[in-house]
Amino acid sequence: MSTATVAIMTLSLLVFVGLLLANTITGAMINVIKDKIDISVYFKTDAPEDQILNIKQSLESLPEVKSAEYVSADQALQNFKEKHKNDPEVLQSLDELNTNPFQASLNVKAQDPNKYAGIAGYLNNADLKQYVDSVSYAKNQTVIDRLVALIASVNRIGLTVTIILSFVAGLVIFNTIRLVIYSNRDEIGIMRAVGASNILVRGPYFVEAIITGVIASILSLLVVFIFFIAIPGFYGGQTYFDLNVPGFNMNQYFYSHLFSLFGWELLFGIGVATISSFIAVRKYLRS
């Protein structure tokens, strides 16, 4: 029964650590989406560059703003030429204009997508309106709102799934420990008959629950560790998630958070096992 308890708890902890890693991956994906969102501020052609840089500095001082990148008119022209270097018709049309059609701009990224409305409002105030020609927030508002709603939905779904699966894992562990204690019910009855205190009766089961939680945590982390060693070989040294989530390295995250993951597993395993033992043995202490 003890072996079965350790095995079931190990499987439950594998589900638990899988949820922790899945939430991390989801968070990395959300950050990638957030990083794709920005708004552009286009300035009038007669706006002085030093004034534009002052506006950039004032934006960067706002707590809502993550970054503000200045793109001069000349740089915007150069970027356009580089992007269409294989399209001679577009470049020829541009040369025929004999002037730079692009405006200086600021590409602004917010700390949170919900803050873009406030940033757009700041840029539309009367003091800046004399320099600002247009702000792209109005054009991008629908897309930004949809992405904000998507991110909120993903966070809600992730939290719900984590709670449900953690509850199921805890319930499985609880029922397994109840079976162990049920098989020892005669022993508990004898201890009660000879006058053993509640603490003395519970003590061995608490100790066993802690030992079971520690062993299961070590085994589950060992399985995950082997998984991270074996899987990268199939992808040339990278995991599947490294290939699909830009800027996120699952191997690096796992190894750098190895002890914290083990700590969460210990907390969950020992906590659930101890609570389950307390509740399960209480029934026989009342009889």
N, C-alpha and C positions, 0 to 999 in steps of 0.2 A: 504493500500500500504506500509506503514511503517513496519507493521508486516511481510508482505511478503518479504520486503527487508532484515529485520533482519534474517528471516528464511533462505533465500537463501544465505546470507552472512555467516551465521553460518555453513551451509553445505559446502560452499566453504572453510571456514577456517578449517573445519574438514579434508577436502582433503589436505589442506596445511600442517597441523600439522602431518597428516598421512605420507606425503612425507618426512617431517623432520625426523620422527621416522624411516621410511623405509631406509632413507639414513644412519642413525645411525646404524641400524641393518646390512646393507650392509657393512659399514665400519668395524664393529666388525667381520663379516665373512671374510672379506679380511685380517684383522689382524691375524685371526686364520690360514688362508692359508699361510700368510707370515711367521708365526712362525714355520710352518712345514718345511720350506725351510732352508737348511744349506749346508755347504760343510765341508768335513773332510780332515784334513791334517795329513798324516801318516808319522812318523819319522823313520829314520833308527835305527836299534837295538843298534848301538854304539853311538847314539846321547846322550850327557849328559843331565840329567834332568834339571839342572840349565839353560842350553842353551835353552831348550824347553820352560821353564818358561819365559825366556827373550823374546823369539819370541811371546809368548802369550801376554806379557805386551806391546810389540811393536804393535801387532795387535789391542789391546784394545785402544791404543792411536790414532788409525786412526778414522777419523770422519765417515767413511763408515761402521765401524764395530759396531754392537749392543752388541755382547757378544762373548767371546771365552772360551769354557769350556775344561779344560785339563782332559784327561782320560789316566791314566798310563796303562802300559801293564798288570800289575797285576789286575787293576780295570776292564780292558776290559775282561780279563779271567773270573773274578768273575761275571761280567754282563752276559757273555755268558752262564756260568753254571746256573745262576739263570733263564735265559730265557728258558733253555732246561732241567730244573730240572725233568720234567716228561718224558724225553726221555733218558732212560738208555743206549741205543746203542750209542748215540752221546757222552754221558759222558764217556762211556767206551773207545771209539775211542780216545777221548781227553787224557785220562789217559795213553794210550799206547804210546803216543808221547814222554812222559817223558820230555817235554819242553813246554815253553809257546809260542804258535805260533802267538800271537797277538802283535801288535806294539803300542807304545804310540801314542796318537793322540790329535788333537784339533778339537772340533766341533765349527765351526764359523758361526755366524748368522749376516747378514748384516742389516743395517737400512732400506735399500730398495733393492728388488731383482735385480734391474738393476746394483747394485754395485758389484755383485759377480765376474764379469769378472775382474774388477780392483783389487779385493782382491786376486784372483788367480794369476794375473800378479805379484803382490807384493811378493807372496810366491814363485814364480818361478825365482826370481832374483838370481844372481850368489852367493851372500853372504849367502843366506839361503839354496841353493841347496845342500850344503855339509851335511846338517842335514835332509832335507826333502826328503822322499822317493817317495811320490806321493800325489797329490791333487785330490780330487774326482770331481772337477768342470767339467772336460772334460766328465766324465761319466754322470753327472747330467745336463749337459748344455741344452739338449733338453727339459727335464722336466722343468727346471727353465725358459727357454725361453717361453714355453707354458703357465706357470703360470703367468709370467709377462704380456703376451698378454691377458690372461683371466682377470687379474686384471684391465688392461687398458680398456678392452671392458666393463667390469662391471661399471667402473667409468663413461665412456662415455654414456652408456645407462641410468644410473641413473641420470646424469645431463640432458640428453635430455628429459627423462620422466618428471623430475621435472619442466623444463622450459615449456613444452607443457601443463601439467596439471595446472600449476600456471597461464599460459596465459588463458586457458579455464575458470578457476575459476574467474579470473579478468574480462573476457569478460561477463560472466553471471552477475556478480555484476554490471558492467557498464550498461548493457542493462536494468537491473531492475531499477537502479537509473534513467535512461533516461525515463522509463515509469512513474516514480513518478513525474519527472519534467514536462513531457508532460501533465500529468493530471492537472498540475498547470500552464499551459501556459497562460491561461487568466489572472491569478493573476499577472504573470510576465509582461504581456502586460499592465495591469493597472498601475503597479508600474513604468514602463518605461514612460507611458503617463503622469504621474504626476511629472516626472522629477527625479525619484530615480536614484542614481548613480549605477554604475556596482557593486561596493563593497557592497552597501546596498542590491542589488538584490541577489548577490551570498552568502552573509553572512549567512542567515538562512539555506541554503542548505549545506554550509560547516559545520556549527554547527551540523546539522542533520546527516551529513556523519560521523563526529567524534563520536557522540553519538551512531550511529548505529554500527560503527566499534568496540567501546568499549563493547557494549552489546553483539554483536556477538562473540567477543573474549572470554568474560566471559562464555557465554553459551557453546561454542565449547570446551573450556578447561574443563568445568564441565562435559560434556558428556564423554570426554576422561578420566577424573578422575574417573567417575563411572565405565567406562570400565575396568580400571586398578584395581579397587576394586573387581569387579564381576568376571573377567576372572580367576584370580589365584585360585579360589575355585575349578575350574574344573581340575586343575593340581597339587593339593596338595600344594598350596602356591606358585607355580611358574607359569610363563607364558609359552606359547608354545616356545617362542624364547629362554628363559632361558634353556629349555631342549635341544635345538638344536644348540645353539651357546656356546661352552665352554668358561668360563671366562667372560661371559656377562650377567648381570642381568638387564632386562628391567625395572622391578619395581624400582630398585635402581636408574637407570639412569633417569627415569621419575620424581621421587620425588626430586632428587638432581638438576634437570634442570627445575623444574616447572616454576620458575620465568623467566628464559631465554626463554622458549617456549612461555610463555604468552607475553613476550616482542616482539618476532618475530610475533606472531599472531596480536598484536596491530599494529605493524609497517605495516604488510601486509594489514590488514583490513582497518585501517584508511587511509593508503596511497592510496589504490585502490579506496576506496569510495570517498576520497577528489578529486583525479584526475578525476574520472568519473563525479563527480558533476561539476567540472570546465569545462570539455569538453562539457557535456550535456547542461549546461545552456548557454554556449557561443553562441549556435545557436539562442537562443531567444533574446540575447542581441544585435545580429547583425540585427535582423529584425526590 
